[in-house]
């Protein structure tokens, strides 16, 4: 028998057949319970991360990673800002923009955000041209007064390509009858679909030169930045603002969409905590199996004590045996979770084909599949939680074993 002796005995108890077969069944149930909890938690975290990534990517197709906006006055020398941004190796693209709220009017009315862009530069910070459903982004030429609408916005307005749309701005101008809102008629030259409701229903795009003339302003509201690493968005925008003359406000995608960002993060956290209860149930089953094992091995414990094994050694024997059960369940759950995550899309397709149903119909949901993004920190956290719960589940039964009195245990043997 190799040393340490506690590990050797714990391994032997794990392999040995039980006089009471029910104990073996409970041990197997503990392994399966922990494995099931780990599998479900890994898969669920991967699916939630996949949905977060899908929503974030769709949002950032039209919303830049970071923005630098002039404080109170238009950014006159936005071309210089683009040059400075282009010198930063962390920046992959930059473009100017103007944004203002407006009331769009066709057969029906709908408020929306109107964004003025430079089409030749916009390709560096968004995928507008790739998301056109009808018409073309190339139709945005200065002086044409063309406008691109989100698909849901066009539907709410009741217009399509070629129809006129009146843009009423929150800017007032004098007239013989008093102050009236400033407005301009545009022609719908394209319809885009971002796959994100807030954009498809709340964004209209025009040429920046046309919006400048309507607003009677020079320059731009600011510049939008696209980065190689979106997690550095705020730092990059702040560094650019410090290099420019004047005062600027900086923002990044996490601040501009703070409510969505934090709600998604909170949902994932709460879901992880709730699903950890499945692992906890497996741990409670492990407690039951260990308590029954300690009762079954009373004579063995007494003999080990008479041979010189200390109470601490007895405690270590059952901690080793119970921890090994937890390790086996965790490893099986890890393999099952990774396998299930990798094949989840195929399983979904098989269920739809078998029952002739569509679980995520395209006419209801923007996301029609189950995107997965298995992140290493989530997997590691799941494994650590499972192993920790398994270890803690062994403490009470092992402590009871250590308190066994040899004389009392051997009295009726």
N, C-alpha and C positions, 0 to 999 in steps of 0.2 A: 504494500500500500504506500503510495507516494505521499509526501508531505506538501502543504499542511494537511493534517489528518482531517480537519473540519471540512475542507473542500472535497476530500476523497469520500467521506461518508455522505456528504450532501449529494455528490454525483451518483453514488450507489443508491441512495434513496430515490433519486429521480428515475433510475433505470429499473429498479426492483419492482417485482409484481406485488400488489397489495393483497393482504389477506381479505380485506374488505374491498370488493370490486367497486363499490359506490364511491370510494375515495378517489380511485383512478378516474372514474367518470367525472367527478367534480374538478379534478386537476385538468382534465381535457377541456372541460367547459370553461375553465379559467383561461387557458391558452386561447381558445376560440373567441372568448369574449374580448380579451385584450387585442387579438389580431383583428377582429371585426371593427373595434373602435378605432384602431390606428388606420385601417384601410379607409373607413368612412371619413375620418378627419382629414387624411391626406388628400383624398379625392375631392372632398367638399372645398377645402382651402384652395386647391388647384382650379376648380371651377369658378369660385368667387374671384380669385386673382385674374382668371381669364376674362371674366365679365368686366372687371375693373379696367384691365388693359384695353379691352375692346372699346369701352365707353371713352376712356382717356384718349385713345388713338383717334377715334372719330371726332372727338371734340377738338383735338389739337390739329386736325386737318385744316381747320379754318381759324382756330385761335392760336396765336403764336406762343412760343415758350415764354417769352418775356416782352415787355413793352417799356419804352421810355417816352414819357409824355411831357411836353412843355407845360410849366405851371402857370396857368392863367392867360398866356398869350400863345399864338401859333408859333411853331418851330420854323423859323425863316430859312435857316441854313441846314435843311435836312439832308442835303447831299453830302455836306461835310460829316454829318453824323453817320451816314452810310459808309463813308471812307474810313472813319475811325473804327466802326464796328467790323469792317472787313479786315482790319489789321489784327484783330483778336483771333487766335487760332481756335478758340472755343466756339466761335460763331460760324455756322454753316450758311447763313443767309440773312439778309436784312432788307426791309422795304418800308416806305413811308405809308401813312394812312391818315384818313380823316373819318371820324365817326360822330354821328349825331342821331338823336332820336327824331322820329318823324311819324306822321300819320299818312299811310298810303291809302289812296282811294281809287277804286275801280267801280264795278257794279256794287261792291261792298267795301267797307272800310276796315282797316286793321293797322294797329300801331306796330312799328318795327324799328330796328336799328339799321340806319343807312350808312354803309361804309364806302368811302372813296378810296380807290386804289390806283396804282400805276401798273397796268397789266403786265408790262415787260419785267417788272421787278417782283410782282406778286408770286410768280412761280417759285421763288426762292423760299417763301415762308408758308405757302399753302398749296393745296392740290385742287384748287377751284376748277381749273381746266379739265381735270380728270373726272370730276364729279358732275359734269353737265349731262342732263337727261335730254334736254331739247335745246336747240340753239348752240351758240358758241361763245366762249369767253373772249375770243378775238373781236367780237362785235363792240366791245367797249373801247371806242376811239374818242378822243377829245373832240367835243363839239357835236357829237352825234346824239347826246342825251338818251343813250340806251341804258337799260337797267336789267340786272339779273336778279331773279327772285328764287328763294327757296321753294321747294315743291309744295310744302304745306301752306306757305304764305300765298303762293299763286292760287292754290285751291280755295283758301279762305277769301281771297279778293275776287275770285271768279274770273281770272284772266289767264291768258296763255300767250305764247310767242306772237308778237305783232300787235297786241292790244295796248292801248294807252293806259298809263297809271299816273295819277297826280300825287306828287310828293309834297306834303304840307309840313313845313319846318316850324319849330318853336322860336322863330325869329319874326318880329313884327316890323312892319314898315308903315309909314304914314300914307294917308289917302284922304280925299275930300270927305269921306264918311268916317274917318278916324283910323285908328291903328288896326291893321289886318295882318294875319299870318302870311309869311312869305311862302310861296308855293311855286312849283314848276312841274310841267307835264313831261314825263319820260315815256319811252316806248319799250315794252318788254322784248328783249332780244335773246333771252335764254332762261332756262329753269334748271337749277342744280339740286342734287340730293346728297346731303352729308351723311344721312343715316343717324342723325341726332336731332331730336324733336325741337329743342330750343333754337338750333341754327336753322333748320328747315322751315320753321314757322316764324322766326323773328329776325331774319337777316336779309337785306337787299344790298346789292353791290352795284356801284356806278364808277365811272372814271373820276379820278381825283380832280382833274381840271374842271369837269362839269360841276362837281359839288363845290369847288372853290368859288366859281362864279355865282352859284345860287346863294351861297353863304356870304359872298363878298369878303372873302378872307384871302390872305397870302400865306404861303407855306402850308405846313401839315400839322395835324394834331400831335404827331410823334412818329416814332419808328417802331416796327415790330421785328423781333429777333427769333431766328430758329437756330437751335444749338445742337452740337453733337451729343451732349449729355444734358438732358432736360433737368436733371437734379441740380445743376449749377445755374439755373435760370436767374435767380435773384442776384447772385454774386456778379454774374456777367453784366446784367442790366445796371447794377449799381456802379460797377467799374466804368461802364460807358458814360453814365451820367456825370461822373466825377471828371471825366476828360473833356466834357463839353462846357462852353461858357453859358452862364445863366443857371436857372433853377429848374429842376426836373423832378417829376414823380416817376418812380419805377415800380413795376409790378411783375409778377410771374404767374404762371398758369395755376399754381396752387392757391394763390390769393384771389385771383379773378373768379375762380370756381370753388371758393372755400367751402361752401355749404355741401356741394356735391362731393368734393374730395373727402371731407371729414365724415359725411354720412356713409360713404362707401367703406371707409376705414373702420368706422364704428360697427357697421353691419358685419364685416368680416371678423372683427374681434369678438363680438357677441356670439356669432355663430360658432367660432372656435371654442369658446367657453362652454356653450351648450352641448356641442358634440363631444367635448371631453368627458361629459357625464357617462358616455357609453364606455369609455376606458375605465372610468371609476366603477361602473357596475362589474366589469371584468375583475377589477382589483378586489371588490368585495367578495366575489366568488372565490378569488384566490385566498382571502382570509378564511373563508369557510373550509376550503380544502386543507389549508395548513392546520387549522384547529383540529380537524378530524384526523389528520396525519399524526399530530402530536399525541392525541388520545390513543391512536392505534399503536404508537411506538413507545408507550410508557415503559414496557419491560426493557426495550433496547436502551432507552435513556438511562434507566437505572443501572444497567450493566456498564454502560460507558462511564457513568459517574463513579462506580466502584473501581473501574480500571484507571481512574485518575483524571478523567476529563473534567475540566472546571465548568461551572455554570455558564461562564462566558463562552467556552468552547461549544457547549450544547446549543447555546443561542446562535452561534455562528453557523452550526450545521444546518439548522432549519432556515436561517436567512439565506444561505447559499442555495439550498434546494428551492425555496420560493422565488428567489431572484432569478434563478435559471429558467423557471417557468415563465416569468415575466419577460425575460430576454427572448425566449423562443417565440412567445406570442407577439412581441414587438417586431422581431425579424420577419415573421410570417405576415404581419400586418403591413410592414414596409414593402415587401415584395408584392403583396396583393394590391396595395394602394397605387404603387407605381404602374403595375400592369393594368389595373382598371383605368387609371387616368389616361394612359397611352392609347387604350382601345375604347374610350368612352364614346367617341363619335361613331365608331363602327357599331357599338352596341345600340346606340340611339337609332341608327339607320336600320338595324335589324328589327328592333321593336316596331318601328313605323311600318316596315315591310310586312312583318308577321301579322300585325293587327290592322293593317291598312288604315292607319291614322297619321295625322301630321301633328306632332307635339308642339311645334313652334311655327305656326303658319306665317308666311311672309306678309299677308295682308293685315296681320295683327301686331307682329313683333318686328322691330328693326333688326334684331339679332336672331337668326333662324337656326343656329346650331348651338353647340355647347363648347364655347372656347375654353381652353385650359391653359394655365400658365403655372407649372409646378415650380415654385420658388424654393431654393435651398433653405433659407431661414425658416420657412413654414414647416418643411419636412423635419429639420433638425429639432425645432420646438416641439413637434408632435412626438418624436422619438424620446426626447428628454422627459416630457410629461408622462409618457407611458412607462418608461423605466423608473422614474421617481415614484409614481403611484405603486408600481409593483414592489419596489423596495420597501416603501412605507407599509404596504399590506403584510409584509413578513414580520414586522417588529413585534406586534402583540402575540401571535402564535409562538414565535421564538422565545419571547419573554416568559410565556407560560411554560414552555418546555424547560427553560433554565430553572424554574422554581420547583420542578418535580423532585420529590424526596425519594431516594432509592428504596428505603425500607417500606414506605407506603406503596410504591409501585410494584414491589416484588411480593407483597403480603399474600396475594391470592394466586401467584403464578405456580 
